[in-house]
Amino acid sequence: MGGMVKIVEATKARSTFSELLNNVRYGSDRVLIGRHGKEVAALIPVEDLRLLEMLEDQIDIDAARKALRNPKNKVRIPLAEVKKRLGL
């Protein structure tokens, strides 16, 4: 992780997509894709994506724990009601 960051305009990214994928996959580069001077997307190694997903999960877990510690959140809803509300 921690490879070089490249900034590429969308039109060039389209024409060099295969090369960019190889740079991301084998060189661990990160590619920011821009359009009209604004960053709109990124190509990152799968390992970076997994790390982002783990961080998001941890943030969600921390928020849930905080909510559960709040005495105002002690309302319990039966599982059958939750399923009904979700259409399950």
DAJO-V484779 format. One record per residue. RES is the residue in one letter. PSI is psi in whole degrees, -180 to 180 (NA if undefined). OMEGA is omega in whole degrees, 0 to 359 (999 if undefined). Layout:
res=RES psi=PSI omega=OMEGA
res=RES psi=PSI omega=OMEGA
This chain:
res=M psi=164 omega=177
res=G psi=27 omega=178
res=G psi=-176 omega=182
res=M psi=146 omega=176
res=V psi=126 omega=176
res=K psi=144 omega=174
res=I psi=125 omega=185
res=V psi=135 omega=174
res=E psi=150 omega=185
res=A psi=-41 omega=181
res=T psi=-40 omega=178
res=K psi=-38 omega=178
res=A psi=-39 omega=180
res=R psi=-43 omega=185
res=S psi=-18 omega=181
res=T psi=26 omega=186
res=F psi=-46 omega=182
res=S psi=-43 omega=178
res=E psi=-43 omega=179
res=L psi=-42 omega=178
res=L psi=-43 omega=178
res=N psi=-41 omega=179
res=N psi=-39 omega=179
res=V psi=-46 omega=184
res=R psi=-49 omega=188
res=Y psi=-24 omega=181
res=G psi=-3 omega=182
res=S psi=26 omega=176
res=D psi=161 omega=171
res=R psi=138 omega=184
res=V psi=122 omega=172
res=L psi=129 omega=180
res=I psi=127 omega=183
res=G psi=158 omega=175
res=R psi=123 omega=181
res=H psi=39 omega=176
res=G psi=2 omega=179
res=K psi=138 omega=177
res=E psi=127 omega=184
res=V psi=-19 omega=182
res=A psi=171 omega=179
res=A psi=147 omega=169
res=L psi=124 omega=181
res=I psi=156 omega=176
res=P psi=151 omega=180
res=V psi=-37 omega=180
res=E psi=-39 omega=178
res=D psi=-41 omega=178
res=L psi=-45 omega=180
res=R psi=-41 omega=178
res=L psi=-43 omega=177
res=L psi=-42 omega=179
res=E psi=-41 omega=178
res=M psi=-42 omega=178
res=L psi=-43 omega=178
res=E psi=-43 omega=178
res=D psi=-43 omega=181
res=Q psi=-40 omega=177
res=I psi=-43 omega=178
res=D psi=-43 omega=180
res=I psi=-44 omega=179
res=D psi=-42 omega=179
res=A psi=-40 omega=179
res=A psi=-43 omega=179
res=R psi=-42 omega=178
res=K psi=-43 omega=179
res=A psi=-38 omega=180
res=L psi=-28 omega=179
res=R psi=-19 omega=182
res=N psi=119 omega=183
res=P psi=-22 omega=179
res=K psi=-15 omega=182
res=N psi=25 omega=183
res=K psi=7 omega=177
res=V psi=126 omega=180
res=R psi=135 omega=178
res=I psi=126 omega=180
res=P psi=147 omega=181
res=L psi=-41 omega=180
res=A psi=-39 omega=179
res=E psi=-41 omega=178
res=V psi=-48 omega=180
res=K psi=-41 omega=180
res=K psi=-46 omega=180
res=R psi=-35 omega=181
res=L psi=-4 omega=180
res=G psi=31 omega=181
res=L psi=NA omega=999
